[in-house]
């Protein structure tokens, strides 16, 4: 349910549907309408009809293409395969029964049904349940109960292994109408799981960093609503970690594990935990405003780095995934399913009884060959680099070949070590590390095996011991170490603007790389990325195609301040000694509208001349009224002079950044206190256009 931002009027189904034509089976999926009230109380409107047509007529493998073509947030949200990442890693076994509350259009149902023996769904909307059923019609282990949770809940079994509420718990007060709706919601859910079972909750963090940084609150669509405690109301409530833990205590829950989906739980690519928190520099994918525009108040990456340093990530994580019940073995998950199918995999860090290990798991049959090839890559690299001082993290395959696993290595990535040198401005230290990298990478270069992805992030340093921890892009051919090193530096600089201080040309020169080689290898890198992604658009490219904007308020503030500066005039007095800054002042708030200036300027009888500077840019000015003490001032040279060109009396073009109009008030009758009233119209123009107009005026004048 999360990600939906409106609750329109109820959608009444057609009369013939109410007369018994609601399908009880769609493909192999069973639908149960026993408690359906006859109307959908929650809808996104016509877009749901569009999604229904897609899932009726298009296979799952075509969803990414449809997402790219339609450029629609609801279609992305409901059909993206990345949605399932939030539950894909859970230890659901083939014999498990799963309950899913708020199943919606079935993005999570799809993944749960791949893992479990049976999935029982509950959703308020018939139309969304039909979408769910059509997209999963090939599955025979799904039953969808359509209707209000309160009505359906008493009929649900009480022996589920997992109960999932993904983007649902925040709507607890909509389901449960008591003084403590969230506690009561959780207590009800506890009844439906085994003693050995788990409740899984995914929810936004009320204090998520993205909200401080300028993202609108996901549910109500306004700035800072959650941070301020939802002063304008709404049906949803999100919580901090402390707030969730308070609810758990009130329900007698004392066994739970917090995970931190990043960038958030809707499209997670990584899940951290208290056993494996993010490292410095890892959190770089923060522009996630798919559904609406946002402000960018600060660079979230740098703020996250500070948060990580001060061990406060659990406070500011954008989302939470909580597993209530036994703690999963998995403490870290990273998905690579935005790649081509041949390379789509999941990387896990798992705490087993034998110790911590890393697993790489194919996400489909096409990727199984890629995973199994890692064992051979290890053997080839071990042979090449044996005796060099560069260790290769050993790879083993599961007995059934379903995944590859590696010992968990401790240490700091070479990327982090190099960053530390740059931060301290220790270039000698930086080049010592880089020189050692080159020395190791170039070892036995003549052998026909190369780890093409030997980037700094894939090498772990622990004292003098350096270990390659990821080598999935190993090829059985000879590639120059200079190309591998160039790619490592190129990716390193490209990923972080603070690294721009590094003299890339110096490193290229140090490696003996020609400009032609550098250009060829940059082009090769682009082709390599296309090979990995299968020419699919990245999430960043999809975000851009949706037409949402990220606005920098600092720029807006500067523009606003400039507008204030632009919408004032400066007045100078000449009391017999000429004009000076000391005897001048600014008049703000003189613009009657975008182009019209109206001002009443006081002057005493000692003023000989008065100068009006209407702007600080080239422009055209037309004086429409000019009075002194209610007496009109003739627009003649005797009374009015400018540093611009006169188009006709009272109309002037200025090609200078300091236009001024001098009024010779000494030529006019004055009293002790006087008021000069002026009205003028001002139009800004480029300096070259103003110059052309002035030249044209002089040409006509000479003719």
N, C-alpha and C positions, 0 to 999 in steps of 0.2 A: 504493500500500500504506500510505502514511502516513495516520494518522488512525485506524488500527485498533489496538486495545489489548489483544488477547487472542489466544491460539492454542489453541483447544479441541481436544478429541480429533478425530482424522480423521473426516470425513464420508464414509461409504461409500455410493456410488451404488447404486440398486436393481439387482437381479440382471439384470432385463431390459435395463437400460441397458448393462450390461457385455457383454451378449450381442449387441450390435451396433445398439442403438437410439439411440446418441448421434448427434444430427443433424449431418451434415456440411455442411449449408446451413441458414441461418436467414435467410429473405428472400434478399438478394443477398450476404450475408456468408458467407465460407467458414471452416469450422473444421477444424483439423488435429489429430488425436488420436494421431499416430504415436508420440509419446513420453509419452502420458498414463499414469500409473501405476495408474489405476483407482480412486483415492480423492482427495478434496479434503483437503489437509493444512492448509488455511487457511480459516476461515469465521467469520462473525458469527452463525451459527445461523439461527433462523427468520426473522429480519428479511430475509435474502436471498431467502427464498421470497416475502415480501411485495413486495420490490422487483421480483422477476421478474414477478409478476402485474401490477404497475403498468406496466412497460415493454412487456408483451405487449398490454395493453388500453388504454393511454392514449397520446395523442400528445405530442410534446415541448412543444408550446405550453401544455399543461395541467400540466406539472411544477410551476411555481410555485404553482399553486392546490393541488395535492396536498401540497406541502411545508407550506403554511400550514395545511391541514386536519389532516394526520397528526401534526404537532408532534413529529417524531422526528429525532434527530441523524443516524442512518445514512441516512435518506431525504434529509435536507438535504444531507449530505456527498456522496452518490452521484449525486443528481439535479439539484443546483443548477447553473444555466447559468453562474454566476460561476466555477465550477471551471475552465472552459476559458480564462479570461482569461490564465492563466499562459503559454499557448503561442499564443494568438490573434494576438499582435503579431509573432511570429517571422517572419523573411523566407523562409518556405517558399513555393516557387514551384509553379505548377500541374503542372510536370513532375517534381517531386522525389519521391524514394522516402524514406519515413520508417520507422524502426524504433522501436517503443515497448515497453520492458521494464516488466512489472508493470502491464498495462493495466486490470486489475480490472473494474469495472462500466462502463467506457467513457466516463467524463466527459471525459477528455482525448482519447481516440480520436475522439469525435464532432467535436471542433474540428479535430484533425489531418486527418481525412478530408475536411473541407470545403476544406482548403488544398492538399493534396498529390495527386500522381498515384496513389500507393499507400501503404497503411499496413500494415506487418506487425507484429502484436501477439504478445507472449509473456506468458502468465499460467499460474500453477500450478493455478488453480481452474476446473473445468468449469462450475460453476454461475455463477460471476461472468462467465465467458466467454459463457455463454448470455445473461446480462443484457446484456452489451456488444453481442452480436449482435442481440438483439431491439430494443434502443433505436436501433441504427444499421442496421436491416435494409433501409432504402431506399438504402444506399450500396453501390456495387459495387466499391469499391476497398480493401476491408478483408479481411485474412486473419488469423485468430487461431490461433496455435500453443499448444495446451494441454499443460502439463507442466512439468517441472523445467528451469530455465534451463540448467543444466550439460549436460543431455541434448540440449536443442534447439539450443544455441548453435553446435556444429560444422556444422549444416546451414544456418545463416543465410548470406545473401549478404554480400559484402564491398564493396558499392558504394552504401551508403545515403548520402543527402545529409544527413540528420539522424537522430541516435539520441537518443531522449528517455528519461530516467529521472526521472520526476516522483514524488517521495516514495518512491524505491526505493534510491538509493545507500546510505542509512543501514543497509539490511539486507544489505550486502555480505558480512558474515561468515556469514550464513545461506546465501548462494549459493555462496561461494567458501571452501573449507575449507583455507586455507593460513595461514602465519604473517603474511602481509601481504595480507589479503583485499581491502582497498579499493584498494590499488595494483594487485593482480592483476585485480580487477573492471574497473578503468578500462583497463588494458592490453588486456584481451579486447575491450572495447567499441571501442577504437581500431581494431582489426582490421577492424571491420565498417562503417567510414565511409570515404568517399573522402578523398583528400588535401585536397580543397577543402571537405570536409563539416564538420559540427559535431556535437558531443556536448552535450546540454542536460541539466543536473542541477538539480533543485529540491529543496531540503533545509532543514530547520529549522537555525537558528543555535544551537549549544549555549549560547552566552552571550546569546541574545536577551533584550531588555529585559523582555518579558512574563514570563519565568521568574524574574527578579530581583523583579519586581513582585508575584508571587504566583500565577501560572498553574502548574498541574501540568505536568510534562513530557509531551509529546504521546504518547509511545510506551509508557511504563511507568505513567503515570498517578499519579505520586507527586511531592511537592514537592521541588524543587532537585536531582533525580537527575542531570540533565546537568551542572549547575554543579559537582556533587561528583564527577563522573567515573564515574557509574553504579556506585556501590558495591554495589548489589544485583543487578548483572548485567542480563540481558535480551538480546534478539536484535538490538536496534537501537543504533547509535552515531551521534550527530550531531557536528558539528565547528564550530569557529570559522573565520573566514576564513583565519587563519594556518594552522590545521590542514589545511584543504582545499588551500591553496597548497603545503604540505609534500608532500601526496600527489601533486599535479600535478608538482612538481619530480622526485620519485622516479620518475615515469613518463615523464620527458622532455618534459612538456607546458610550453611557454613562451608559448603564445598563448591567452589566455582573457580574458573580460570578466565582471565581477561586476555583477549587477543586484540590487536590493533590493526584493522584493515587499512591499507594505504593505496591510493589517496583517500578512499572512503569505502564503505561497504557496498556501494552500488556497482562500481566497476573496479573491484580490487585487483591489483597486480601483485601485491605483497601483503602478507600477514605477519606481524611481529607478535611477540609475547613478552612477559616479564622475564622469561628465561633467555630470550634473544631479542634485545631491543635494537633499534636502528643505530648504525654507526654514523659518524660525522660524514656529511657529504652524500648520504644515500637518498635523502628525500628531496628529489629535484622535480618531480612531476606534479606541480601544484596548480596549473591552470585548467581547472575542471568545471568551468561554468558552461555546461552543456545546455541547460534549460533556460537560462536568463543572463542578462548582463551583470557585471560585477565591477566593483572598484578594486584597485590594487593599492592598498595603503602602504605596503612594504613588501620586500622580497621574502616570501615565506621560507625559502631554502635556508637563508642566513639565520632567520629567527629559529627555525627548527634546529639548526646546528647549536645555537645557544641553549635551547631547551634540552637537547640531548646531553650537552656538556654538564648542565646543572641537574640532570636526572629528573626531569619533569615531563617526559614525553607522555606518560599515562594521563596527565592532566589535560594536555592540549591535542592529543590524537583526534583527528577529524571524526572518527567513528569507533565504535566498540563492537566486538563480537564476544559474547560471554557464553561459555559452556558451563552450565550448572550440572554438577555431577562429577563423575570421575574425570581426572585430568588427562587429556589426550597426550600421547607420546610426542606428537609433533609440536615443535616450539617455534618453527619458522617455515613459511611457505612463500615461494616466488613463482609466479606464472609467466610462461612465455607462450601464451596462446593467441597473441596477436601476430604470430608468424604464419608462414605457409604450413599446411597440415603436416608436411614431412618433418618439420622441426618443432612442432608444438609439444611442449613438455612442462612438467611441474617439478620444481626443485624443493626438497624438504630437508630440514634439519630435524632429526628424530632422536629422542632419548630412549635408547633400548636398554634392556637389562645388561647387555654387554658393553654399553657405553654409547656415546653420542656419535651418530653417523650422518652422512649426507646422502640423500637418495635423489636420483633423477628418473622421473616416471613419465612415460609417453602418454599423451592425452588422447591418442587414437592409434589405430593399427598402422597408419602410414608412418608414424614417428617411431615405431618400435625398432626399425632398422637403424635409425639415427642413434638411438640409445645403445643398442647392442654394439655399434661400431666404436663406442668409447673404450671398450676393453682393449681392442686392437690399437687404438690411438695411444693408450697408456703404454703398451708394450713397445711400440715404435719409438715413442719419446723417451722412455726409460733407456732404451738402447742408445739413442743419439746422445742424450745428456748425461749418461752414466760417467761419473768421475769429474763432471764439470763444476760441481758445487750447487747446481740447480736441481732440486728434488722434484719429482713428479708424484703428486698424490695418487696412491694406488687405486685402481678401479677393479671392482668385482661385479659380476652379474648375478642376479637372483637365480635360483635353480631353474625356475620356469622362464627365465629371460624377460620377465615383465618389467624389470627396472635395473638400473645400475646403482651401485652404492660405493661410497668412499669414506675413509676415516675422516673425522672432523678435525681439522687442523686449527690450532690457535695461532694468533699473531695479528699483525697489522698489515693491511694491503700496502703495496708499494705506492699506490695512488695517494693514500693518506700520508705516508712518509714524505712524499714529494710535496704535498700540500703544506705540511708543517714547515718545510724548508722555505717555501714561498712566503708563508705567513710571517716567518721570522726574518725574511729578506736574506736568508742564508743561501746564496747562490752557489757558494763553494760546496756546501752540503748537498744541494740539489744535483750538481754535476757529478759529485762522487757517486751518488746513488745511480744516476743515469749511466755513468761510465761502466759501473759494475753490471747494470742491466745489459748494455751493449756487449760487454765481454761474455756474459753468460749466453745471451741469445745467439751470438755468432758461433758458438761452440759447434764444431763439426758441421759447418754450414753446407758442406758438399754432399751430405747425406740427403737422400730423396724422401725426406719427411719434414714437415714444417707445421708448427702450431701458428696458423695465420692470425689467431685472436690472442696473441701473447701481449695483451694490453696490461697496463699497470695495475688495474683492479683485479686481475686474475693471478697475481703473484702475491703471496703472503710472506711477510718477513717476521721472523722471530729470532732476534739477535742476528747472528751471522748466517742463520739457516734461511734460505729462500725456497719456497715451494710453489709450484704451479698447481692451482686448485681447480681450474676449469680449462679444459682443452677440447671442447666438443667440435671446434672447427679445424681439426688437424687434417692435413692433406698429404698424400703420399707423392710428393714431388718437391724438388728443390726450389726454394724461394729465397732471394737475397735477404740476409739479416737486415740490410738497410731498409728494405721495403717494410718488413715487420716492425722495425723500430720507428720508421716514419709513421706508420699507421697508428702505433701506440701513442706517439706524441700528438698526432693530428686529432685523434679521438679525445685525448686528455684535454687539449686546449679548447676544442669545440664544445665540450660539455659544461664548461664553467667560465663565466666572463672574468672572474678574478684571476684566472690563469693567463689572461692576455698580457700580463706584465712579462711573461716568458718571451724571450727573443727566439721565435720560431725559426727565423732565417739563420740565426747563429747555430742552432741545433742541426738544421738541414746542411749547413756548411760543414759542421763538425762530422757529420756522417758521410760527407762527400757526395751528397745528392744534388743532381742538377735540377734546374727549374723545370725542364721538360719531364724528367722522371717524377718530380713532385706532382705535376699536373696530371700525368698518366695515372699515378697511384690514387689521387683524389677521385678521378673518374672511375677507377676500378672499385673504390670504396662504395661509391654510389650504386654501382651494379651489384656489388655483394649484398648491400642492404636490401635491394629489390629482390634478390634471390631468396634472402631469409624471410622477408615479409610476404613473398608471393605476389608482389605488386599491389597488396592491399594498402589502404590508407591507414595511417596511424591515428590514434585517438586524438592527437593534437590537430591533425588535418581534418578529421571529422568535426571536431569542435569549431574550427574555423568555417567549415562549410555550413554549419547550422545558423551562422549569422549572429552569434552572440558576441558581445564586445567586452573587453577589459579596459576600464577607464582609469587612468592615473590621476587621482585627485590633486596631486602636487602640480601637475600640468594645468588642471582646471583652475586651481588656486592662483597660479601665476597669470593665467588668462584673465581671471576675474580681477586680480589686482591691476593688471594692465588696463582692463576696461575702466576701472575706477580712475586710473591715471589719465586714460584717454578722455574720459567724460568730465573734465575740469578745464578751466582756462586760467592762465596766469596773467595777473594785472601788474603793470609797472607804473610808477608815478615819476614824473620829472618836475622837480620843484626849482629848476633853474640850473642844476648841475648835471643834467643828463639822466639817463635811466641806469639803475643799478639793482642787483639782486637784493641788496639790503632794504630797498624801498619797493618791495614787491610782495605779492601774496597770491595764493591759489584760491579760486572759487570753485568748490565742488557742487555737485547736484544742480548743474545749470542746463542739463539736457531735458527738454520737454518731451522728446521722443528720440528715436535712433539718430535723426539727422538735424533736429532743430535745437538751437541754443537760445535761451532766454536768460538775461542777467540784468540786475540793477546794481550799478557800481557806485559806491559813495566816493566823493572827492571834496576836498575843501578848497577855499579860494586861493591857496598858495600853489596849487598844481598848475603848471604851465602846459604840460602835455601828458597824455595818458596812452599807454601801449597795451593792447590786448593780444596775447599769444593764444590763438584758438586751438592749437594742437601741437604735437611734437613730431609731425610727419607731413609728407607732401599731401596736398589736398586742394580742393576748390571751395571757396567761401563766397556766399552771397548774403550781403546785409539787406535784410528786409525792412527793418525799422531802426532808427537811430535818433534818440531824443536826449536833450539836456534840460532838466527841469520842465518837462512837458513841451519843450520847444524843439521842433524838428531840426536836425543838423543836415545841411545839404551834403550830398555825397560828391563833393568836389575836392580837387587837390589842395585847395586852400585850407580845408579842414581835415582831410583824410589822406594819409600816405601809407604805402605798404612796401614790403620787400618782394612782392609777387608781381605778376603781370595782370594788368587790367583788361578784362574782356569787355566790360562796359561799366559805367559808374556803379559801384557797389558790388560788383562781381569780379573775383580775383582768383588766379591760379598760382599756386606756390609749388616750386620744385625743390624746396629746402625742408630740412627736418626742424627748422625753427621759424615757421611763418609768423609774421606779426603785422598788426594794423595799428598805426599811430593816429591818434585823434588830437588835433591841436586845439585844446579847449581854451587856451588863452585868447583865441580869436573870437570867443563867444562870451556873451554876458553871463556872469556867475555871481552867486551870493556867497555867504559864509559856508553853508552846507549845501551840497549839490548832489543830485542823483543823475547818473548817466544810464539811460535805458537802452539796451541793445538786443535785437533779435537777428539771428543769422542762421543760415543753413550751411552745413558742412558735409562734404563728401570726400572721403579718403580716396587716394589713387596712387598707383605705383609711380615712383619718381620719374621713370623713363617716359611714362605717359604724360606726366605734368610737363616735362621738358619739351616733348613734342608739341604740346598745346601752346606753350610759350613761344616756341620757334615759329609755329604756324601763325600765331598772333602778330609777331614782329614782321613776318613776311607780308602778311596782308596789310599791315600798317605802312610798310615801305612802298607797296604798290599804290 
